[in-house]
Amino acid sequence: MLDLVRVGIRGHGAGVRQLAYRLLRTVPPAVPDQEAFRVALHAAMVTAAAGTELRFTGGTIPTESDTAIELADVDPLPDGDGLILDEGSAAELAEILAEWSRRDDLHRAGVGLSRTLLLSGPPGVGKTMTARWLAQSLSLPLVTLDLSSVVSSYLGSSGRNIKAVLDYAKSGPCVLLLDEFDAIAKRRDDDADIGELKRIVNVVLVELDRWPDTSLLVAATNHPQLLDPAVARRFDRSIDLPLPGKAERSRILAYAAAGAPTAAGVVSESIADLTAELTQGFSSSDVVRMWSLVLRRAVLRGAMAEDVLLEEIARIGTGNTNVRDKVIAALHNRLGLSNRQIAEVVGISHPTVGTALKRAGIDKAR
C-alpha cells in the first residue's frame, strides 16, 4: 500500500496499474471478502482507464533534446485493411483480440492478457501492417518508433530517447510498434557493439517486464536470430510471419485489384491464380508492388491491366516449364498473340512456343 501511495503521488499511472494488477492476483489475506474486493478494484481500474487517452496535442510527443526532432510517430486512426496472413498467424492474432475483448474475465480470474508481441519474418511479409491492423481492431492509436534511426542518429542519448518514448506510450492506451527491434536488442555477447547498446538491452528487459496491459507493445524484426535470448523470452507472444502461400498471394492480388478505380484494373480469378502460382517466394509487398507497376503501365498504354499482368508474369515464369506453358497458352488465348509475339514477350524461341502450345492442347499456332 505504501508503494501504491508513492507512485500515485508522483502521477505514475502505469505504476498504479501494475500494483493494482498485483492486488488482483494476490488479494491481501486480511480482506474478508476477497471476491468482492477483486470486483471493486477492477471496477475502479476500468473507470480510470476509460478516462485516460494518449495525448495528441502539440508538444507532448517526446523529442530529442538537441534537435527537437520527434522520436515517435502517432497515428490516431491506423488503417490495417487488406492484411492477409496464413491461417496460423491469423488465428493467433484473433486470439489476442479475444483476450482484449474479455479482459474483465481474465482479470477476475487473476490472469492478465497479452501485453507484448514479437513479430518476426522476412521483409515485406506484413509485420508493420499487422501492428496497424491490431491498433485498428482494438480502436487504439498506433505509436511507432524506428529504433534503427534513433540509435544511429542519437548515439550517446539513445537509452534516454527510447525510455522517453516508452513512457509516452504508457501514458494512455495504445499499440506501440518498435520497428527494427534487433537494432537495440542484439545479443550482449556481441563484441562488435559498444557498451551503450548493451546497456540499452538491459533497459528494454526492464520495460518489457513492467509493461502494463492497458497498451500492447509490438516489436518487429527481420532477424530474430540476432536478438538477445533474454529479450526474446520476455515477450508474452511470438509470431513468425512466413512468406505468403499461393492462396494468400491470390487473395492479396485480388484485394489490390479490387481497389483499382477503373474497370481496366479488373483481374479474373483464373489470372489471379496463375499469377499466384508464378510468384512463389514473393512477399506480400512484392505482390502489391508488382500490381502497382502493372497498373501504371496499363494506364500509360491505355490497356487492360490484366493483359499487362500476363506479360509481366510471362517474364517471371520462364524458369518453370509447366507454369510457362500455362502463361504461353494464356497469352495466346487471352491476347491473341502470335507465336513470334509470345516468343518476344517470354524471351524464348519461336519453335519452343509452338511446342508449348501443343503440350497445352492448342494445335493451331499463328
C-alpha positions in Angstrom: 0.0 0.0 0.0 2.9 2.3 0.7 4.2 1.7 -2.9 0.7 2.5 -4.2 0.7 5.8 -2.4 4.2 6.6 -3.5 3.6 6.0 -7.3 0.2 7.7 -7.1 1.6 10.9 -5.6 4.2 11.0 -8.4 1.4 10.8 -11.0 2.8 7.5 -12.3 -0.4 5.9 -13.7 1.3 2.9 -15.2 2.9 2.1 -11.8 -0.5 2.4 -10.0 -2.0 -0.1 -12.6 0.8 -2.5 -12.1 0.3 -2.5 -8.3 -3.4 -2.9 -8.8 -2.9 -6.0 -11.0 -0.7 -7.5 -8.3 -3.5 -6.9 -5.8 -6.0 -8.6 -8.2 -3.7 -11.6 -8.5 -2.9 -11.8 -4.8 -5.6 -10.3 -2.5 -4.2 -9.4 1.0 -5.3 -12.2 3.4 -6.8 -9.6 5.8 -9.5 -8.8 3.3 -12.7 -10.6 4.5 -14.5 -10.8 1.1 -11.8 -11.3 -1.5 -14.1 -11.7 -4.5 -15.9 -8.5 -3.7 -12.5 -6.8 -3.3 -11.5 -8.0 -6.8 -14.7 -6.8 -8.3 -14.5 -3.4 -6.7 -10.8 -3.0 -7.6 -11.4 -4.0 -11.2 -14.3 -1.6 -11.5 -12.1 1.2 -10.2 -9.4 0.3 -12.8 -11.9 0.2 -15.7 -13.3 3.6 -14.7 -9.9 5.2 -14.6 -8.8 3.6 -17.9 -12.0 4.9 -19.6 -10.9 8.5 -18.9 -7.3 8.1 -19.9 -6.3 8.9 -23.5 -3.0 9.1 -25.2 -2.1 12.8 -25.5 -2.0 14.0 -29.1 -1.7 17.8 -28.6 1.3 19.5 -30.0 4.4 19.4 -27.9 3.6 16.2 -26.0 5.4 13.7 -28.2 8.9 13.2 -26.8 11.7 14.8 -28.8 15.5 14.6 -29.0 16.9 17.2 -26.6 19.4 18.7 -29.0 17.4 18.8 -32.3 13.8 18.8 -31.0 13.0 16.1 -33.6 10.1 13.9 -32.6 11.1 10.5 -31.6 7.8 8.8 -32.4 5.1 9.0 -34.9 1.5 8.9 -33.7 -1.3 7.7 -36.0 -4.7 8.2 -34.2 -6.6 6.3 -36.8 -4.4 3.5 -38.1 -5.6 1.6 -41.2 -4.9 -2.2 -41.3 -7.4 -3.1 -44.0 -6.0 -5.6 -46.5 -3.9 -7.6 -44.1 -3.8 -11.2 -45.4 -1.9 -13.8 -43.5 -1.7 -17.6 -43.2 -4.3 -19.3 -41.1 -2.0 -20.0 -38.2 -0.8 -16.4 -37.8 -4.4 -15.1 -38.3 -5.7 -17.4 -35.6 -3.1 -16.1 -33.1 -3.9 -12.5 -33.8 -7.6 -13.3 -33.4 -6.9 -14.8 -30.0 -5.1 -11.6 -28.9 -8.2 -9.6 -29.9 -10.4 -12.1 -28.0 -8.2 -11.6 -24.9 -8.7 -7.8 -25.1 -12.5 -8.2 -25.5 -12.7 -10.5 -22.5 -10.1 -8.6 -20.3 -12.7 -8.4 -17.5 -13.0 -12.2 -17.3 -9.2 -12.6 -17.4 -8.7 -10.0 -14.6 -11.3 -11.6 -12.5 -9.6 -14.9 -12.9 -6.3 -13.3 -11.7 -4.5 -13.6 -15.1 -3.5 -10.8 -17.4 -3.8 -10.5 -21.2 -1.0 -10.5 -23.8 0.9 -7.2 -23.3 3.9 -7.8 -25.6 4.1 -9.4 -29.0 7.2 -10.2 -31.1 6.7 -10.4 -34.8 9.5 -11.9 -36.9 9.8 -12.9 -40.6 11.4 -11.8 -43.9 11.0 -8.3 -45.1 7.6 -7.4 -46.7 5.5 -10.2 -45.0 3.3 -7.7 -43.2 4.8 -7.0 -39.7 4.1 -3.3 -39.8 0.7 -3.9 -41.4 -0.1 -6.4 -38.6 0.6 -3.7 -36.0 -1.7 -1.3 -37.8 -4.4 -4.0 -38.0 -4.2 -4.7 -34.3 -4.4 -1.0 -33.4 -7.4 -0.6 -35.8 -9.1 -3.7 -34.4 -8.6 -2.5 -30.8 -9.6 1.1 -31.6 -6.3 2.3 -30.3 -3.8 4.8 -31.7 -0.6 3.5 -33.1 2.7 4.9 -31.8 5.7 4.0 -34.0 9.4 4.2 -33.2 12.0 3.3 -35.7 14.7 2.1 -33.4 17.5 1.9 -36.0 17.2 5.6 -36.8 17.1 6.6 -33.1 20.3 4.6 -32.3 22.2 5.7 -35.4 21.2 9.4 -35.2 21.4 9.9 -31.5 24.2 7.7 -30.3 25.1 8.8 -26.8 21.5 9.5 -25.7 19.8 6.5 -27.3 18.8 5.0 -24.0 17.2 8.2 -22.8 15.3 8.7 -26.1 13.9 5.1 -26.1 12.9 5.4 -22.4 11.1 8.7 -23.2 9.0 7.0 -26.0 8.2 4.0 -23.9 7.0 6.3 -21.0 5.0 8.3 -23.5 3.3 5.1 -24.9 2.4 4.2 -21.3 0.6 7.5 -20.7 -2.5 6.1 -22.3 -3.9 3.0 -24.1 -2.2 2.5 -27.5 -0.3 0.0 -29.6 3.4 0.7 -29.6 5.4 -0.5 -32.6 9.1 -1.0 -32.1 10.4 -1.4 -35.7 13.8 -2.8 -36.5 13.9 -4.2 -33.0 17.1 -6.1 -33.5 18.9 -2.7 -33.7 18.9 -2.4 -29.9 18.1 -5.9 -28.6 21.1 -7.7 -30.0 23.0 -10.3 -28.1 25.0 -8.8 -25.3 27.9 -11.1 -26.1 28.5 -9.4 -29.4 31.9 -7.8 -29.0 31.3 -5.6 -32.1 28.8 -3.4 -30.2 29.7 -0.6 -27.9 28.8 -0.6 -24.2 25.9 1.7 -24.6 23.9 -0.6 -26.8 24.4 -3.4 -24.2 23.1 -1.1 -21.5 20.0 -0.4 -23.7 19.3 -4.1 -23.8 19.0 -4.0 -20.0 16.6 -1.0 -20.2 14.5 -3.0 -22.7 14.4 -6.0 -20.4 13.1 -4.0 -17.5 10.5 -2.2 -19.6 9.2 -5.5 -21.1 8.7 -6.9 -17.5 6.9 -3.7 -16.4 4.8 -3.1 -19.5 1.1 -2.5 -18.5 -1.7 -4.5 -20.2 -3.6 -1.3 -21.0 -1.3 -1.0 -24.0 0.1 -3.5 -26.5 3.8 -3.4 -27.3 4.6 -4.9 -30.7 8.3 -5.4 -31.7 9.2 -6.3 -35.3 12.4 -7.8 -36.6 13.7 -9.4 -39.8 16.5 -11.1 -37.9 15.2 -12.9 -34.8 18.5 -14.9 -34.5 20.2 -11.6 -33.6 18.1 -10.9 -30.5 19.4 -11.5 -27.1 17.8 -14.7 -25.7 16.8 -12.9 -22.5 14.8 -10.3 -24.6 13.1 -12.9 -26.7 11.9 -14.8 -23.6 10.3 -11.6 -22.2 7.5 -11.5 -24.8 4.1 -12.9 -24.0 3.6 -14.0 -27.6 5.9 -14.5 -30.6 4.6 -15.0 -34.1 6.8 -15.8 -37.1 5.1 -14.5 -40.2 6.1 -16.7 -43.2 6.1 -15.7 -46.9 2.6 -15.9 -48.2 1.5 -19.2 -49.8 -0.3 -19.5 -53.1 -3.7 -18.9 -51.7 -2.6 -15.8 -49.8 -0.8 -14.4 -52.8 -4.0 -14.8 -54.9 -6.1 -13.1 -52.2 -3.5 -10.2 -51.9 -3.6 -9.6 -55.7 -7.4 -9.8 -55.7 -7.6 -7.2 -52.8 -5.2 -4.9 -54.5 -7.0 -5.2 -57.9 -10.3 -4.5 -56.2 -9.0 -1.1 -55.2 -8.4 0.0 -58.8 -10.6 3.0 -59.6 -11.5 1.8 -63.2 -12.7 -1.3 -64.8 -9.3 -1.5 -66.5 -7.9 -2.9 -63.3 -10.2 -5.9 -63.1 -8.4 -9.3 -62.8 -10.2 -12.6 -63.3 -9.9 -15.4 -60.8 -8.0 -17.6 -63.3 -5.4 -15.0 -64.0 -5.1 -14.2 -60.3 -4.5 -17.9 -59.6 -2.0 -18.1 -62.4 -0.1 -15.1 -61.0 -0.1 -16.6 -57.5 1.4 -19.8 -58.9 4.1 -17.9 -60.7 5.1 -15.7 -57.8 6.3 -18.3 -55.3 8.8 -16.7 -53.0 7.2 -13.3 -53.3 6.4 -11.4 -50.2 3.1 -9.6 -49.7 4.7 -6.2 -50.5 6.3 -7.8 -53.6 2.9 -8.8 -55.0 1.4 -5.4 -54.2 4.4 -3.6 -55.8 4.1 -5.8 -58.9 0.5 -4.9 -59.2 1.2 -1.2 -58.9 3.7 -1.4 -61.7 1.3 -3.3 -63.9 -1.5 -0.8 -63.2 0.8 2.2 -64.0 1.8 0.6 -67.3 -1.8 -0.2 -68.2 -2.7 3.5 -67.7 0.2 4.7 -69.8 -0.6 2.3 -72.6 -4.4 2.6 -72.4 -4.5 -1.2 -72.0 -6.3 -3.6 -69.6 -4.3 -4.2 -66.5 -4.9 -8.0 -66.8 -3.2 -8.0 -70.2 -0.2 -6.2 -68.9 -0.1 -8.5 -65.9 0.1 -11.5 -68.2 3.1 -10.0 -69.9 4.7 -9.4 -66.6 4.2 -12.9 -65.2 5.4 -14.3 -68.5 8.8 -12.9 -67.8 8.7 -14.4 -64.2 7.6 -17.9 -65.3 10.3 -18.6 -67.9 12.2 -20.9 -65.5 9.3 -23.4 -64.8 8.2 -25.4 -67.9 4.8 -26.3 -66.6 4.0 -22.8 -65.4 5.5 -21.3 -68.6 3.2 -23.4 -70.7 0.2 -22.0 -68.9 1.4 -18.5 -69.4 2.0 -19.1 -73.1 -1.5 -20.6 -73.5 -3.0 -17.6 -71.7 -1.1 -15.1 -73.9 -2.3 -17.0 -77.0 -5.9 -17.3 -75.9 -6.3 -14.1 -74.0 -4.3 -11.6 -76.0 -4.4 -13.4 -79.4 -0.6 -13.0 -79.7 1.2 -14.9 -82.5 3.9 -17.4 -81.7 6.6 -14.8 -82.6 5.0 -12.2 -80.4 4.8 -14.6 -77.5 8.4 -15.6 -78.0 9.4 -11.9 -77.8 7.4 -11.4 -74.6 8.5 -14.5 -72.8 12.1 -14.4 -74.1 12.2 -17.9 -75.7 12.5 -19.2 -79.3 9.6 -19.3 -81.7 9.6 -23.2 -82.0 9.6 -23.5 -78.2 6.4 -21.5 -78.2 4.8 -23.9 -80.7 5.8 -26.9 -78.7 4.4 -25.4 -75.5 1.1 -24.7 -77.3 0.9 -28.3 -78.4 1.5 -29.5 -74.9 -1.3 -27.2 -73.8 -3.6 -28.8 -76.4 -3.6 -25.9 -78.8 -2.8 -27.2 -82.2 -3.5 -24.0 -84.2 -0.5 -21.8 -83.9 -0.5 -18.4 -85.6 
